[in-house]
């Protein structure tokens, strides 16, 4: 992208953007699973729910990696175009 930054810096900005998106969805999914597990186990089974933090963190990392990889893959075409060309279309 020709806005005065190098390709490496552009890739880093793109990865930061996708990492932010993936962390929002990953943390939301983990928190939702935790909350649903607490509420369902307690109300339906009268059991305490003790989630594994290792599994939750590894799930968040896996979601982050996959979303960053797929997002970067699909946005690489638009990153190769100059700003003037994007504004003209």
N, C-alpha and C positions, 0 to 999 in steps of 0.2 A: 504494500500500500504506500503510495507516494505522498506522505504528509510530512516528510522530512525526518523520518526515523528509519533505522536499519531494519532489515528483514528479521534479525534476531529479536530486536526490541518489539517489533510488531507481533511476532510469535508469542513472546512473553505476555504482552497485553492481551492477546487472544486467549491464552491459557488462563490468565488471571480471571478473565471474564467467564469462561466456562467453569473454572473452579468455583467461583462464587455461586453460579447457578447450581452446580452439582452439590455443593455443601448445603445449600438451602433445601434441596429436595432430599438429600441423604439424611440430614439431621431431622427434618420433618418426618421422614419415614421411620427412623429409629425412635423418635419421641412418640409417634403415634402407636408404634408397636408396643413400646414400653407401657404407655397409658392404657391401651386396650387390654394388654395382658394383665395389668394390675386390676382393672375393673372387672373383666370377665372372670378371671380366676377367683377373685374374692367373692363376687356375687353368685356365680354359678356353682362353684366347687368348694367354696370356703377354704381355699388354699392361698398361701402367699406366693406371689410370683417374684422370682429372683432371676432376672435376665443376666446373661453372661455379657459382661462389658467387652470382652475380647471379640465375641461374635458381632456385637453391635458396631464396634469400632471398625472391624474388618469389613462389615457390610457397607459402612459409610465410605471407607477407602475404596472398595470395589466400585461403588456407584460413582465416586468422584473420578476414578481412573477411566471408566467406560464412557461417562458423559464427556469428559475432556477429550478423549481420543476421537469419539464419534463427532463431536462438535468441531474440533479442529479439522478433521477430515472433510466434513461437508462445507466448512466455511473457507477452505483454502482457495477456492476459485474466486470468491469475492475479495479475498485479501491480495490476489495477484493483479487486481484492476486498480487503476489510478483513481483518485478522488474525483478528478474532472470527468472521467468517463462514468462514474457512478452518479454524479449530479446531472449529467446530460440525459440519462435514461429516465 
